[in-house]
Amino acid sequence: MTTSRGKIARMQSRILTDDQITRIHDASLSILERTGVIIPHQDMLNRCEDAGASVDRTEQRVRIPADLVARAIETAGKQFTLFGRDMEQTARFGQGARNYNSIAGEASWVDDIGTQRRFTTMNDVATAARFCDALTHINIAGAMSDPHETPVGYRCVEVCATLLRNTTKPVMFWFHDRESAKYIIEILIALRGDEAAAGKYPLCYPFLEPISPLRFPFHGIDLLYETARLNMPVPVGPMAQMGLSAPCSIGGTLAVENAEILAGVCITQLISPGMPVCYGGICHAFDMSTTQMIFCGPEQAIFGVAMTQMGKHYGLPVYINVGLTDSKRPDAQAGMEAGITLAMGAAAGADIFGHMGICGVDQAASLDILLLQNEIISYVESTMRTVNFSDEALGLGVVDEVGPGGSFIDSMHTAEHFRQELWFPQLLDRDYYQAWLDGGARSTEDRCVTEARRIMSEHEAPPVSDELDSALSAIVEASRRQGT
């Protein structure tokens, strides 16, 4: 069963005018051509220079002309689909669908909200995958754990194999470098049966994250030379922070973020023209009072909508950071922040929203918060439904039948329609006061904890075949020998 959505409803949110989109685009082109970006990769410097960019090899600074940007946007792949181990489990990009992923990996884990954090483990990857496998509205299962107990040289290979064993959905995790990416490619080939099928039915994608302001990581670029073997999609997602790594203005931050994404698009197309790209507009504001990033203030709602407009202006699928929270627990603050920003981002028409399951601002991973976000996604998805205005739905016949002063509660029309017309929560409270009191006067957080524990005690993903299990073990072991 696919959990990606059907055609996006006509409800839309817009912040930027057409003129403002043009101004941001022009400002980004000016940044790329005048200021440039740092690209610490010799082969990519050569390719940029051959394509018409101005390259300062001493500084490794590349100034990118507007025509190179335009060519890269033109050739970039603008539609793709991720497929789970179960090929019916998909995430569709650039095709009028909405997708939701849990976080690719955090350094810390919270077992019980309000207690001390601990470092994550590979067992947490398995737990996260199994938990996400059970959640209806999370259709890309993130590792949620970046287990530092495992050496970085082969960590992502073992994470990928662990995810694959514990969920049937597409997956997300942090790729590390080109050498380890080779083993991930081998895993994907083992999963699909051959290289052609692995390229046709991608399970995951590498996330290219520029380092704001205006720098790229060597490994982030270098590993794309390997994943290009399967033409894997690439989200380009810098995290420019307003007032810290971008100008302290919404317009200036949008311009820098957009410039970094456009530079990333150029990089992908210089490696392999036609490589599918997702526009990752995940900028944030910086809190001058706490000196940390703000995950979900009102600025994030603005960034989410504006970045969606910019990405769609280029015809690209869009990734935005909404539906998150600065709160450390699944409380009223979390519900308010996640709900408002996600609703605006969904109405803007973005393709994917993430990364769910983070406790505060990259403080830790939390299954309880992920469960609350799953409920919020369900709520927002219901608001995005296509409303039925057929003759049957308008119900003129039943109105005549009931007449003035009557009741529709016992009509056949109500019995036939209420399941389609009403959204029913799994976690939120709608009881009468006395029933709520008799039930223990539980909070939303209490219900999240109880339901999360139930899922973990009951849900198991279908196992991988013995043949695939053996192949995964062999590939992970080979990567261990190479990576240590």
C-alpha positions, -999 to 999 in steps of 0.1 A, spaced: 0 0 0 13 34 -9 11 62 17 20 90 -7 -9 112 -15 -31 116 -46 -35 149 -65 -29 179 -44 -61 197 -35 -68 232 -47 -63 248 -13 -31 268 -18 -9 292 3 13 318 -13 36 344 2 57 355 -27 44 375 -56 57 367 -91 79 399 -89 93 388 -56 102 353 -70 120 371 -99 139 393 -74 150 363 -53 161 344 -84 180 374 -98 197 380 -64 207 343 -62 222 345 -97 242 376 -86 255 358 -56 266 328 -77 283 350 -103 299 377 -81 305 359 -48 306 323 -59 307 291 -39 336 270 -24 339 235 -41 368 215 -26 368 188 -53 393 189 -81 373 170 -107 342 191 -101 364 223 -104 375 210 -138 339 203 -149 327 237 -137 355 254 -156 348 234 -188 311 244 -185 320 281 -184 323 289 -147 352 311 -134 374 290 -111 399 302 -86 419 271 -78 438 286 -49 406 294 -30 386 266 -47 360 292 -54 337 288 -84 317 317 -98 288 303 -117 273 322 -147 235 325 -152 235 305 -184 251 275 -166 224 276 -140 197 278 -166 212 247 -184 214 227 -152 178 235 -143 167 225 -178 184 191 -178 177 181 -141 153 153 -137 121 166 -122 101 135 -114 111 103 -96 97 76 -73 112 58 -44 102 21 -39 103 1 -7 113 -35 -3 75 -39 -9 72 -24 -44 37 -12 -35 52 11 -9 62 42 -28 71 79 -24 64 99 -56 81 132 -63 71 158 -89 38 139 -94 13 158 -73 19 137 -42 28 146 -6 53 125 13 65 123 49 98 110 63 112 104 97 146 119 105 176 102 87 196 101 119 202 119 153 232 115 176 210 111 207 179 91 216 152 97 242 136 65 255 112 84 279 103 120 275 117 142 303 146 118 311 183 119 302 193 114 265 217 87 255 238 80 224 220 61 197 228 25 187 223 2 157 194 -14 177 177 20 176 179 20 138 160 -13 138 135 0 164 129 32 143 124 12 111 100 -12 127 81 17 143 79 37 111 68 6 92 36 6 114 28 43 109 3 49 81 14 85 73 52 81 74 60 67 39 98 70 40 113 53 71 142 73 84 169 56 105 163 82 133 197 70 147 232 78 136 249 52 158 284 64 167 291 30 182 297 19 146 328 33 128 319 59 103 337 42 74 310 15 71 282 29 94 258 39 66 262 5 50 251 -13 82 223 13 88 210 7 52 209 -31 57 193 -27 92 166 -5 77 159 -29 49 155 -58 73 129 -39 95 107 -21 71 90 -26 37 90 11 30 115 34 12 142 44 36 164 74 44 197 76 62 229 96 60 254 86 33 290 90 42 315 89 13 322 73 -21 337 41 -8 308 33 15 283 43 -13 298 15 -34 285 -10 -8 251 6 -6 249 3 -44 256 -34 -40 228 -37 -14 204 -21 -38 214 -45 -66 210 -74 -43 175 -61 -33 163 -56 -69 181 -85 -85 203 -66 -110 218 -32 -117 191 -21 -142 163 -28 -118 182 -11 -89 184 20 -111 148 18 -122 134 13 -86 155 33 -62 150 26 -25 166 57 -11 186 88 -20 218 106 -9 212 140 6 236 168 -7 238 194 21 258 225 12 274 242 43 260 277 46 271 301 36 281 291 1 303 260 7 301 224 -3 315 193 15 340 171 -4 323 138 4 289 151 -3 299 158 -39 323 129 -43 298 102 -34 274 114 -61 299 101 -87 291 66 -73 254 70 -69 252 83 -104 259 47 -115 222 41 -107 210 76 -115 199 80 -79 178 111 -71 195 138 -51 178 163 -27 199 194 -25 192 209 10 213 236 26 202 248 60 210 285 59 202 302 92 189 337 92 213 360 111 240 333 115 249 318 81 226 340 60 216 377 62 193 386 91 164 391 68 139 367 53 145 379 18 183 377 22 181 342 36 159 331 8 184 344 -17 214 327 -2 195 294 3 183 295 -33 218 303 -46 232 273 -27 205 250 -41 210 262 -76 248 256 -73 240 221 -61 217 215 -91 247 225 -113 269 200 -95 245 171 -100 241 179 -137 278 182 -143 282 147 -128 254 132 -148 229 153 -170 194 143 -162 201 132 -126 168 137 -107 169 165 -82 147 176 -53 148 213 -43 155 212 -5 144 246 8 151 239 45 164 272 57 157 283 93 160 313 115 186 317 143 174 326 178 195 355 192 182 348 227 191 311 230 219 311 203 205 281 186 185 274 154 147 279 155 129 248 142 94 260 141 87 297 147 64 317 124 94 324 102 95 287 94 60 288 80 71 317 58 103 299 47 83 267 39 58 284 17 83 308 0 108 280 -7 80 258 -22 72 287 -45 108 290 -56 113 253 -62 81 250 -82 92 281 -102 120 259 -115 97 230 -120 114 209 -93 99 187 -66 103 204 -32 115 193 2 108 217 32 113 215 69 78 220 84 58 199 108 87 201 133 88 215 168 111 233 192 94 215 221 111 185 238 78 167 244 46 159 225 27 188 242 6 218 232 36 236 218 45 207 196 10 204 183 7 241 176 41 245 159 39 213 139 3 217 129 5 253 117 37 250 97 27 217 81 -7 229 71 8 259 54 35 239 37 11 213 25 -12 240 11 18 255 -7 22 223 -27 55 209 -15 64 173 -22 80 161 10 80 173 46 106 164 72 124 154 92 98 140 116 106 125 150 131 150 163 129 161 199 135 198 199 161 213 176 182 182 167 183 174 205 174 137 200 152 113 183 118 105 199 92 79 189 66 97 211 70 129 191 70 110 158 37 95 168 22 129 175 34 141 142 19 111 125 -15 122 139 -9 158 128 -1 146 93 -34 126 93 -53 158 104 -36 180 77 -41 154 50 -78 154 58 -80 192 54 -64 187 19 -91 163 8 -111 168 -24 -146 177 -13 -175 159 -30 -202 182 -44 -221 155 -64 -259 154 -63 -256 125 -39 -234 145 -15 -255 176 -16 -284 154 -4 -314 173 -15 -335 142 -14 -327 136 23 -332 172 31 -367 169 17 -373 137 36 -361 151 70 -377 185 65 -377 215 89 -370 206 125 -360 170 118 -327 151 124 -303 135 100 -287 112 126 -308 81 118 -310 86 80 -295 61 55 -277 91 39 -258 97 71 -249 60 75 -236 59 39 -215 91 42 -201 96 76 -171 74 73 -160 94 42 -169 128 54 -155 127 89 -119 124 101 -115 102 131 -84 107 154 -63 80 168 -47 100 196 -67 132 201 -93 134 228 -131 140 220 -147 123 250 -172 137 273 -156 152 304 -167 125 327 -156 97 303 -122 115 300 -120 117 338 -130 81 343 -103 71 318 -76 86 339 -78 122 326 -49 114 303 -31 140 283 -21 138 246 14 130 257 1 101 279 -17 87 249 14 91 227 35 71 252 9 43 256 3 40 218 40 40 210 46 12 235 18 -8 220 31 -5 185 66 -16 196 52 -46 214 30 -57 185 43 -47 151 68 -67 131 77 -60 94 76 -90 71 111 -106 71 135 -104 42 141 -136 23 170 -159 34 188 -151 2 186 -113 7 195 -117 43 227 -136 34 236 -110 8 231 -82 32 253 -98 58 281 -105 32 280 -69 19 281 -54 55 310 -76 64 329 -66 33 323 -29 41 336 -35 77 368 -50 64 372 -20 40 361 7 65 383 -3 95 
